[in-house]
Amino acid sequence: MQQALKEKQSLVILNGLSLEKEEIEWLMAALPKSTFLLVSDERLYWQEGADILLPGLPLEAAIALLQQDLNRALSAQEQTAAQWLHQSLSGNPLQLRRAAAQIKTRNTTLDSWLVTVQAQQRQAATATTGFSESDIKKSSLNRAVFNTA
């Protein structure tokens, strides 16, 4: 297969990349006329090419995506929850779609789902850190206040 593809010009997209540097180099050498798009959470290949950070969706687009995936408009309360979710997920469209899928599966509203998720996170943090839930709430509130300043 390597011989058959060696002379082909192609675009190779590797998403969620988990290859080692040597494996990437071998693949690029095996397909010398190809262009590679490597997608990962952090830069893994430092040789040639450009490192491009992709920002998340703007708030309006994130809300539109949530509404599309939920097949309905968001209520005023849900709009507020969507703003918080957008900020928390840095506008990541995949994470927003996963949230919408959970909301739809549970047949709930975005704001109710968010309250449930936040409670689960506090319980998990309480279990792993030994801090009380009220300490964690206070800490979360302090982070939220200082992060918006």
C-alpha positions as CSV (number, residue, x, y, z in Angstrom):
1,M,0.0,0.0,0.0
2,Q,2.9,2.3,0.8
3,Q,4.2,1.9,-2.8
4,A,0.8,2.5,-4.3
5,L,0.3,5.8,-2.3
6,K,3.9,7.0,-2.5
7,E,3.4,9.1,-5.6
8,K,-0.2,10.3,-4.8
9,Q,-0.9,13.8,-3.7
10,S,-3.4,13.8,-0.9
11,L,-4.6,15.5,2.2
12,V,-4.2,13.3,5.3
13,I,-6.1,14.4,8.3
14,L,-5.2,12.8,11.6
15,N,-7.7,13.9,14.3
16,G,-7.3,13.1,18.0
17,L,-3.7,12.3,17.3
18,S,-2.0,9.8,19.6
19,L,1.0,8.9,17.5
20,E,4.6,9.2,18.7
21,K,6.9,11.7,16.9
22,E,8.8,8.8,15.2
23,E,5.5,7.4,13.9
24,I,4.5,10.8,12.5
25,E,7.9,11.1,10.8
26,W,7.6,7.6,9.3
27,L,4.1,8.4,7.9
28,M,5.2,11.7,6.4
29,A,8.3,10.0,4.8
30,A,6.1,7.2,3.4
31,L,3.8,9.7,1.8
32,P,6.2,12.5,0.7
33,K,3.8,14.2,-1.7
34,S,0.9,14.4,0.8
35,T,-0.1,17.3,3.0
36,F,-0.8,16.5,6.6
37,L,-3.2,18.1,9.0
38,L,-2.5,16.9,12.6
39,V,-5.2,17.7,15.1
40,S,-4.5,17.4,18.8
41,D,-4.9,19.2,22.1
42,E,-1.2,20.0,22.2
43,R,1.6,20.3,19.7
44,L,3.2,16.9,19.1
45,Y,5.3,17.6,16.0
46,W,7.9,20.3,16.1
47,Q,9.6,20.0,12.8
48,E,8.0,21.8,9.8
49,G,4.6,23.3,9.5
50,A,2.5,25.7,11.5
51,D,0.9,25.4,14.9
52,I,-2.6,27.0,14.7
53,L,-4.8,27.3,17.8
54,L,-8.4,27.1,16.9
55,P,-10.7,29.2,19.1
56,G,-14.1,28.0,20.1
57,L,-17.4,29.2,18.8
58,P,-18.5,32.7,19.6
59,L,-21.4,32.8,22.0
60,E,-24.1,33.4,19.4
61,A,-22.9,30.5,17.3
62,A,-22.7,28.3,20.4
63,I,-26.3,29.1,21.3
64,A,-27.4,28.5,17.7
65,L,-25.7,25.1,17.8
66,L,-27.4,24.1,21.1
67,Q,-30.8,25.2,19.7
68,Q,-30.2,23.2,16.5
69,D,-29.2,20.1,18.5
70,L,-32.1,20.4,20.9
71,N,-34.5,21.2,18.1
72,R,-36.0,24.1,19.9
73,A,-35.3,27.7,21.1
74,L,-33.8,28.2,24.5
75,S,-35.8,29.9,27.3
76,A,-34.5,33.0,29.0
77,Q,-33.2,30.8,31.9
78,E,-31.6,28.5,29.4
79,Q,-29.9,31.4,27.6
80,T,-28.2,32.4,30.9
81,A,-27.1,28.7,31.5
82,A,-25.9,28.5,27.8
83,Q,-23.7,31.6,28.4
84,W,-22.1,29.9,31.5
85,L,-21.7,26.6,29.6
86,H,-20.1,28.4,26.6
87,Q,-17.6,30.1,28.8
88,S,-16.9,26.9,30.8
89,L,-16.3,24.9,27.6
90,S,-14.4,27.7,25.8
91,G,-16.9,27.4,23.0
92,N,-15.8,23.9,22.1
93,P,-18.4,22.7,19.6
94,L,-18.0,19.0,20.3
95,Q,-18.4,19.5,24.0
96,L,-21.5,21.7,23.4
97,R,-23.0,19.0,21.2
98,R,-22.3,16.4,23.9
99,A,-24.1,18.5,26.4
100,A,-27.1,19.0,24.1
101,A,-27.2,15.2,23.5
102,Q,-27.3,14.6,27.3
103,I,-30.0,17.2,27.7
104,K,-32.1,15.7,24.9
105,T,-31.6,12.1,26.2
106,R,-32.7,13.1,29.7
107,N,-35.6,15.2,28.4
108,T,-34.7,18.1,30.6
109,T,-33.9,21.8,30.2
110,L,-30.4,23.2,29.8
111,D,-30.5,25.1,33.1
112,S,-31.8,22.0,35.0
113,W,-29.2,19.8,33.4
114,L,-26.5,22.3,34.4
115,V,-27.6,22.3,38.0
116,T,-27.4,18.5,38.1
117,V,-24.0,18.4,36.5
118,Q,-22.6,21.1,38.8
119,A,-23.9,19.2,41.8
120,Q,-22.3,16.0,40.5
121,Q,-19.0,17.8,40.1
122,R,-19.2,19.2,43.6
123,Q,-19.9,15.7,45.0
124,A,-17.0,14.2,43.1
125,A,-14.7,17.0,44.3
126,T,-15.9,16.5,47.9
127,A,-15.2,12.8,47.7
128,T,-11.7,13.3,46.2
129,T,-10.5,16.3,48.1
130,G,-12.0,15.9,51.5
131,F,-13.4,19.4,51.5
132,S,-17.0,19.9,52.4
133,E,-19.5,20.8,49.7
134,S,-20.0,24.3,51.2
135,D,-16.2,24.9,51.0
136,I,-16.2,23.8,47.4
137,K,-19.2,26.1,46.6
138,K,-17.4,29.0,48.3
139,S,-14.2,28.2,46.4
140,S,-16.1,28.0,43.1
141,L,-17.8,31.3,43.7
142,N,-14.5,32.9,44.5
143,R,-13.0,31.6,41.3
144,A,-16.0,32.8,39.3
145,V,-15.7,36.3,40.9
146,F,-12.0,36.6,40.4
147,N,-12.1,35.2,36.9
148,T,-14.5,37.9,35.7
149,A,-12.5,40.8,37.2
